[in-house]
Amino acid sequence: EPGDITTDVLIVGSGPAGSSAALFLASYGIEHLVINKYASTADTPRAHITNQRTVEIMRDMGIEDQIEADATPHPMIGETVFCTSIAGEELGRVRAWGTSPARHADYEAASPSMNCDLPQTYFEPILVRNAMARGSKYRWSTEYLTLTQDQDGVHALVRDRLSGQTYTIHAQYLIGADGSRSKVAADLQLPMEGRMGRSGSMNIVCEMDLAPYCQNRESVLYWVLQPGAAVGGIGLGLVRMVRPWNKWLITWGYDIDQAPPELTKDSAAEIVRNLIGDPTLEIEVESFSLWTVNEMYATRNMADRVFCVGDAVHRHPPSNGLGSNTSIGDSYNLAWKLAHVLKGLAGPELLATYNDERVPVGEQIVTRANKSIDEFGAILEALGIDPRDDTATMQAQIATRKDATEEGEARREALRQALVLKNYEFNALGVELGQRYASAAVVGDGSPFPAPVRDAELYYQPTTHPGARLPHAWLGTADPTAPKVSTHDVCGHGRFTVLTGINGAAWAEAAREVAAATGVQVEAHVIGPGQHYEDLYGDWARQREHTDAGAILVRPDNHIAYRSMTMVEDPRQALEDALSTVLCRR
Ligand code: FDA
C-alpha cells in the first residue's frame, strides 16, 4: 500500500526496554525502526537504581562514561533511612546497594562497573541519542494499533497521532516494548500469572532543598513511617532523591478499593510537607500521578516473530530497583540473537531461547520485588504498629522502643532484625548478577550449576558453568602503560569470544578457523604471562574453573555458551559443534 513502510525490526515503545533494544541492534548493524505513541521520552523520573549488570552492559556499548556523567554516584546512594519524618525521629538505617564495608568488596569484585542512580528521565535520552547516532530510526507520536503475522513477516498497523493517518509497517520481527499496559502482549494473548492492581500509589515530583537533612546520611531512599501511609499497601511513605538534594519524588499509598484520590498542587504539597516535617520548607510541586503496584509475569514472552520485553512481560513494584534493569537485560538477551538470525548466521530456532532464558528471570524478579514489600511488615510488627492506627496510638507504640523495660529491649532487637531482612531488597547482589540460563543456546556439560555456598539472593557466586554470566577479573595488557581491562571488555561487542590459558593455545587457533569457516565473528584470547592479556592478580585463574588447557566460549551477551575443562583431541571440531548448537545452525 502507498505510505506503508518496511524495516527489519520494528520496536514498539522507547522506554528502557525499547530504546536499549534499539541501541543494541544499531550497534550490531541491524536495520530497525522505533515507534512511541508519545512525542518524547519519559516525563517522570520513575526507574532510577541502575545496577552493575546494566552499567556493564552500557560499558559493552561504549557509553559507561555517559551513564556516570549523568548519574548520582555509588557513594552517595546508600544510607537508606527509616524515620517518622525527614526532620523528625530516625528509626534506623540500612546501608544499601553494596555501600556497607561488609558488602562493598563483593560488589567491587563482581563487576568492572559500579551501580549508580540514574533516573529514567536522564537514562532514556542517553539511550535514544546513542541509538540514533548509530543508525536507529525513531518515529514519535506514532501509536501501535494491532498486528498480523505470517511466514514472511509481521505487519503492524500504526497511527500517526499528528496527522491522524494510519499506515502499516512491515517487518521481519517485532519487539513489543510497550510497557505494563502492553497492547502487543495483549494482542498475542501471552499467558500471564499473578494480578494487576495489588495496591495504589501516587507519585509527586517536587523541588525542595533537603540538603541539611541529607548531607550526613546521603541516600536515594528515605522511608517515612506515618499514619495513613499503608493504605496503598507499601507500608511507608517514600521520599526519593532525583537530584541531590533539591529534586525529589514522593511516593504515597492510596486505597485502591476507593475512588482514586483527586490531587491538587496544594494537597500534594501538604502530603509532602507532612512527610518532611519541616513547616517552613519551601516546596514546589512539579507534577503528580497515580500508578498501581502490580504482581504479574508472562509465562511465555513471544509468539512466532513477535517478542515482548520489559514491563510488557513482567510487572512489579519498584522494590529492589529491578524494573528497567531487567527490561534492559531482556533486550540484551534478544538483540544478539536477532542480529545473528537476520545476518543468516543462526537458525530462527535460536529466537525461542529468548523465551526459555528470560521467562524464569521475569518470574523471579516479580516474586522477589513483591516479597520485599511484604517484608516491610516485619518493621511495622517490630514497632508494634498497624499503620491504620490513629496518630496517637502509632506514636505511643513507636515510642515504646525507647523504654527502659524488657518490652523496650525486645522492640529494639526486633527492629534491628527487621531491618536486616531489608538486605534482600537493598543488597541482593545475587538477584542482580546471578542470572543463569538453561536453553538450546547453551551447551551444558552434564554437570549441575555449582551449589551456592552463601545465600543465593544476597551473594553473587561467579562460575564459568555454561549458562552463567561471565565472571569479571581485571587483566593487564602487554603494554605496561595501558589501563587494566576486564574479562567483560575483551568479550562482548556483539561477538563470540574464546578465552583460554597458555596450554590451550590450540583453542585460539581453532577459534580463528571456525570463524573463517562459518562467517560468525569469534575472537580468541590466550590469557597468561607473555600473552596480550595477562592475569595480573591471578583472579582469572582462580575463577575460570577449567584447567590452563581448557577454554570457554562466551556469547555476545557475556554469558558462557560452552566450556571444556581441558584440551580435547580436536578443538576445532569441538568449537564448531558448540557454535552450531548454540546458533541452531543444524
Ligand atoms: P516503559 O513503560 O518505560 O515504556 C513503554 C514505552 O512504550 C513508552 O515509550 C510508551 O510511550 C510506549 N508505548 C506504550 N503503548 C504504546 C503504543 N500502543 N504504541 C506506541 N508506543 C507505546 N524500575 C527500576 O529498575 N528501578 C526503580 O527504582 C524503579 N522505580 C519505579 C518507580 C515508579 C513510580 C514506577 C511507576 C516504576 C518504577 N520502576 C523502576 C519501573 C520502571 O519504570 C519500568 O520497569 C521500566 O520503565 C520498564 O521499561 P519498559 O521500557 O518496559 O516500559
Boltz pocket constraint, residues with backbone or C-beta under 6 A from the ligand:
constraints:
  - pocket:
      binder: B
      contacts: [[A, 12], [A, 13], [A, 14], [A, 15], [A, 16], [A, 17], [A, 18], [A, 35], [A, 36], [A, 37], [A, 38], [A, 40], [A, 46], [A, 47], [A, 48], [A, 49], [A, 120], [A, 142], [A, 143], [A, 144], [A, 145], [A, 177], [A, 178], [A, 179], [A, 180], [A, 181], [A, 182], [A, 183], [A, 203], [A, 291], [A, 309], [A, 310], [A, 311], [A, 312], [A, 314], [A, 316], [A, 318], [A, 320], [A, 321], [A, 322], [A, 323], [A, 324], [A, 325], [A, 326], [A, 327]]
      max_distance: 6.0
